[in-house]
């Protein structure tokens, strides 16, 4: 039965679609209002996100896998062979 109702609906909508002149179809006032509301909503969300991100107090913890800077310099200076300096933080 669902196929019958779908075909019945299409037969009623086809004459309505032919009445619309394809050269005069525009978004109109409703399209502008919807676009304006969406633009204001995005602006408000961005403003709220910016406010929330300025409140974040982020302090990065030291990487537990990396050697402390003091040990890396003393180990490389004492052994004579090493990576040639202090350990640099990983980029990622």
Phi and psi restraints in degrees (value plus and minus 20) as a CYANA .aco file:
   2 UNK   PHI     -81.5   -41.5
   2 UNK   PSI     -52.3   -12.3
   3 UNK   PHI     -86.9   -46.9
   3 UNK   PSI     -54.8   -14.8
   4 UNK   PHI     -87.3   -47.3
   4 UNK   PSI     -61.6   -21.6
   5 UNK   PHI     -91.5   -51.5
   5 UNK   PSI     -54.2   -14.2
   6 UNK   PHI     -87.0   -47.0
   6 UNK   PSI     -62.5   -22.5
   7 UNK   PHI     -89.4   -49.4
   7 UNK   PSI     -53.5   -13.5
   8 UNK   PHI     -86.6   -46.6
   8 UNK   PSI     -60.8   -20.8
   9 UNK   PHI     -85.6   -45.6
   9 UNK   PSI     -59.1   -19.1
  10 UNK   PHI     -86.3   -46.3
  10 UNK   PSI     -56.3   -16.3
  11 UNK   PHI     -88.2   -48.2
  11 UNK   PSI     -47.2    -7.2
  12 UNK   PHI    -101.9   -61.9
  12 UNK   PSI     -48.4    -8.4
  13 UNK   PHI    -104.7   -64.7
  13 UNK   PSI     -45.2    -5.2
  14 UNK   PHI     -82.0   -42.0
  14 UNK   PSI     -65.1   -25.1
  15 UNK   PHI     -84.1   -44.1
  15 UNK   PSI     -52.0   -12.0
  16 UNK   PHI     -87.9   -47.9
  16 UNK   PSI     -56.2   -16.2
  17 UNK   PHI     -89.6   -49.6
  17 UNK   PSI     -50.2   -10.2
  18 UNK   PHI     -97.2   -57.2
  18 UNK   PSI     -37.1     2.9
  19 UNK   PHI     -96.6   -56.6
  19 UNK   PSI     -41.7    -1.7
  20 UNK   PHI     -99.5   -59.5
  20 UNK   PSI     107.8   147.8
  21 UNK   PHI    -100.0   -60.0
  21 UNK   PSI     100.7   140.7
  22 UNK   PHI     -85.3   -45.3
  22 UNK   PSI     -43.0    -3.0
  23 UNK   PHI    -100.6   -60.6
  23 UNK   PSI     -34.3     5.7
  24 UNK   PHI    -133.4   -93.4
  24 UNK   PSI      -8.2    31.8
  25 UNK   PHI    -100.3   -60.3
  25 UNK   PSI     101.4   141.4
  26 UNK   PHI    -154.5  -114.5
  26 UNK   PSI     141.9   181.9
  27 UNK   PHI     -83.5   -43.5
  27 UNK   PSI     -53.0   -13.0
  28 UNK   PHI      54.8    94.8
  28 UNK   PSI    -188.1  -148.1
  29 UNK   PHI     -89.1   -49.1
  29 UNK   PSI     -59.6   -19.6
  30 UNK   PHI     -81.7   -41.7
  30 UNK   PSI     -61.3   -21.3
  31 UNK   PHI     -83.1   -43.1
  31 UNK   PSI     -60.7   -20.7
  32 UNK   PHI     -85.0   -45.0
  32 UNK   PSI     -62.2   -22.2
  33 UNK   PHI     -83.9   -43.9
  33 UNK   PSI     -63.6   -23.6
  34 UNK   PHI     -82.9   -42.9
  34 UNK   PSI     -64.2   -24.2
  35 UNK   PHI     -83.7   -43.7
  35 UNK   PSI     -62.0   -22.0
  36 UNK   PHI     -84.8   -44.8
  36 UNK   PSI     -61.5   -21.5
  37 UNK   PHI     -84.4   -44.4
  37 UNK   PSI     -61.7   -21.7
  38 UNK   PHI     -84.8   -44.8
  38 UNK   PSI     -59.5   -19.5
  39 UNK   PHI     -85.1   -45.1
  39 UNK   PSI     -61.6   -21.6
  40 UNK   PHI     -86.4   -46.4
  40 UNK   PSI     -58.2   -18.2
  41 UNK   PHI     -84.9   -44.9
  41 UNK   PSI     -63.2   -23.2
  42 UNK   PHI     -84.9   -44.9
  42 UNK   PSI     -61.2   -21.2
  43 UNK   PHI     -81.5   -41.5
  43 UNK   PSI     -64.0   -24.0
  44 UNK   PHI     -84.3   -44.3
  44 UNK   PSI     -60.9   -20.9
  45 UNK   PHI     -84.9   -44.9
  45 UNK   PSI     -60.3   -20.3
  46 UNK   PHI     -85.9   -45.9
  46 UNK   PSI     -59.5   -19.5
  47 UNK   PHI     -85.1   -45.1
  47 UNK   PSI     -62.7   -22.7
  48 UNK   PHI     -84.4   -44.4
  48 UNK   PSI     -62.3   -22.3
  49 UNK   PHI     -84.1   -44.1
  49 UNK   PSI     -60.5   -20.5
  50 UNK   PHI     -83.1   -43.1
  50 UNK   PSI     -61.4   -21.4
  51 UNK   PHI     -84.1   -44.1
  51 UNK   PSI     -61.1   -21.1
  52 UNK   PHI     -88.9   -48.9
  52 UNK   PSI     -58.4   -18.4
  53 UNK   PHI     -90.7   -50.7
  53 UNK   PSI     -48.6    -8.6
  54 UNK   PHI     -92.5   -52.5
  54 UNK   PSI     -42.2    -2.2
  55 UNK   PHI     -99.9   -59.9
  55 UNK   PSI     -36.3     3.7
  56 UNK   PHI     -91.7   -51.7
  56 UNK   PSI     108.7   148.7
  57 UNK   PHI    -130.3   -90.3
  57 UNK   PSI      71.1   111.1
  58 UNK   PHI    -120.5   -80.5
  58 UNK   PSI     104.3   144.3
  59 UNK   PHI    -147.0  -107.0
  59 UNK   PSI      97.8   137.8
  60 UNK   PHI     -94.5   -54.5
  60 UNK   PSI     111.5   151.5
  61 UNK   PHI     -97.8   -57.8
  61 UNK   PSI     135.3   175.3
  62 UNK   PHI     -88.7   -48.7
  62 UNK   PSI     126.9   166.9
  63 UNK   PHI     -93.0   -53.0
  63 UNK   PSI     100.6   140.6
  64 UNK   PHI     -88.6   -48.6
  64 UNK   PSI     -41.3    -1.3
  65 UNK   PHI     -98.0   -58.0
  65 UNK   PSI     -48.4    -8.4
  66 UNK   PHI     -98.1   -58.1
  66 UNK   PSI     128.6   168.6
  67 UNK   PHI     -95.6   -55.6
  67 UNK   PSI     126.0   166.0
  68 UNK   PHI     -82.8   -42.8
  68 UNK   PSI     132.8   172.8
  69 UNK   PHI     -83.0   -43.0
  69 UNK   PSI     -55.7   -15.7
  70 UNK   PHI     -85.7   -45.7
  70 UNK   PSI     -60.7   -20.7
  71 UNK   PHI     -90.9   -50.9
  71 UNK   PSI     -56.2   -16.2
  72 UNK   PHI     -87.1   -47.1
  72 UNK   PSI     -59.8   -19.8
  73 UNK   PHI     -93.9   -53.9
  73 UNK   PSI     -59.1   -19.1
  74 UNK   PHI     -91.8   -51.8
  74 UNK   PSI     -54.6   -14.6
  75 UNK   PHI     -89.7   -49.7
  75 UNK   PSI     -61.7   -21.7
  76 UNK   PHI     -93.4   -53.4
  76 UNK   PSI     -51.7   -11.7
  77 UNK   PHI     -95.7   -55.7
  77 UNK   PSI     -54.1   -14.1
  78 UNK   PHI     -98.4   -58.4
  78 UNK   PSI     -55.7   -15.7
  79 UNK   PHI    -107.0   -67.0
  79 UNK   PSI     -42.5    -2.5
  80 UNK   PHI      67.3   107.3
  80 UNK   PSI     -40.2    -0.2
  81 UNK   PHI    -147.2  -107.2
  81 UNK   PSI     109.8   149.8
  82 UNK   PHI    -190.7  -150.7
  82 UNK   PSI    -187.6  -147.6
  83 UNK   PHI     -99.6   -59.6
  83 UNK   PSI     -30.6     9.4
  84 UNK   PHI      70.9   110.9
  84 UNK   PSI      11.1    51.1
  85 UNK   PHI     137.7   177.7
  85 UNK   PSI    -183.6  -143.6
  86 UNK   PHI    -101.5   -61.5
  86 UNK   PSI     139.8   179.8
  87 UNK   PHI     -94.9   -54.9
  87 UNK   PSI     113.6   153.6
  88 UNK   PHI    -118.7   -78.7
  88 UNK   PSI     130.1   170.1
  89 UNK   PHI     -88.4   -48.4
  89 UNK   PSI     129.6   169.6
  90 UNK   PHI     -91.3   -51.3
  90 UNK   PSI     121.4   161.4
  91 UNK   PHI    -118.9   -78.9
  91 UNK   PSI     118.0   158.0
